[in-house]
Amino acid sequence: MSSVVKFPQPRRAERVIDVQPGVPVSERPVRLLYSVIEAGQLLSVSKQTIYELIDLGDLPKVMIGRTGKTIRVAASDLQAYIDNQRVEVQHSWAL
């Protein structure tokens, strides 16, 4: 038995949202933008929460169309939001 204790290392790898599990990546269409409802589904929150995040400036929006009435959320902005919300827990034994 070894006297060396291995402490868990924080994961720093980028995580990707898998919006179509079970479908091979080569067969998926490339999605750059998501509707407010789809963004809510990806983050497991309501569309109202997505609108609040947009109003607070936490989640950028993309305006589509000549009048700009159609709101979309970029896939890269969703991933950035998730990365910014990630909290690394410091265990009490590590203090």
N, C-alpha and C positions, 0 to 999 in steps of 0.2 A: 504494500500500500504506500502510495506516495504522500509526502507531507506537503506537497505544493497544492494550494487551493486555486482553482481557476474561477475567476469572477466573470459573470456574463458580460459580453461586449455589446455595446449599443449597435443596432443595425443602422447603417447609413445609406443603404442601397435605395435607389429611387424606386418607388412603387408605382405601378401602372394600374389604372382602373380597368378591369376586365368587364366590359359591358355585354359581352356575348359569350359566357362560359360554355364550353362544349363545342363551339364553332371554330374550326381551324382558322388561324390568323390569315392564311393566304386566301380564304374565301370571304373574308369580311370586307365590306366597303369602308373606305377611310372616312372617319367622321371627324371633322374639324370643329363643328359647332353643334350645340345641343339646345333644345327649347328649354324654357324655364321649368316645365314639368319634368322633362327628361333629366335635367340637372338635379332637380329635387330627388328623383328616383335614384340617381347615381350616388348622392350623398345621404340617402335615406332620411330626407327631411321633406316638409311640405313646400309647395310652390310659394306660399307666403313667406316662408323662411328665406328662400332664394331671393325674393323681391327685397326683403329686409337687408340681406347681405349686400345686394346691389346698391340700395339706398345709402347704406353706411359706408360704401366705398371698399368693402372687404372683398367683393367679387366684381371684377370688371364685366361690363356688358358690351355686346356688339349690336349695333343698330343696323337693321337690314331694310332695304327698300328706299324709295325716293323720299317718303315722308318719315322714315325711321321709326315706324310704329311697331315693327316686328323686332322683338328682343331675343337674342341668342347669347349663349355663354360658350366661350372657347374651351375645348378640351384641355388645353395647356393651362388655362386659368383655373379650371377645376383642380387639376393636379397641383398647381402652385398653392391654392387655398388649403388643400389637404396637407401639403408639406409644411405650410406656415402654422397650422393648427396642432401639429404633432408636438406632444410634450414628452420629454424624456424624464422618467421617474428616477429619482435618486434614492436608492434603498437606504434604510436607516443604518444598516451595518456598514455602508460605504462612507459614512461621515467620519 
